[in-house]
Amino acid sequence: MRSGKLDRRINIQTATINRDAFGQAISTWATTYTVWADVFPMPFNENFEGDRKTEQPLYKVRIRHIAGIIPSMRVLYNSVFYDIISINEGNRREYLDLIVQLDRNMT
């Protein structure tokens, strides 16, 4: 993989559950990895909500292979959060392609 294409800085975050002063569970996100990536758009993903069709933009985020990345993590890129939809390993563990979409919760 040519490192010149990895020209975007992203954070990969993991959710952690903490308790507040009243014992309520609070979900917070912490950055687990900060890596260089290649980020590019993919064709739209069509979904149906109720009786209307919505289109969700998908992005492919290519990074060097890192063990331990799972779909419950999220990507932070340009101050925007993206949910990881799938993880595809490429070329004998040389890289990972993360398929992501805009985080609808925006937390």
Buried (B, 14 or more C-beta within 10 A) or exposed (E): BEEEEBEBEBBBBBEEEEEEEEEEEEEEBEEBBEBBBBBEEEEEEEEEEEEEEEEEEBBBBBBBBEEEBEEEBBBBBEEEBBBBBEBEEEEEEEBBBBBBBBBEEEE
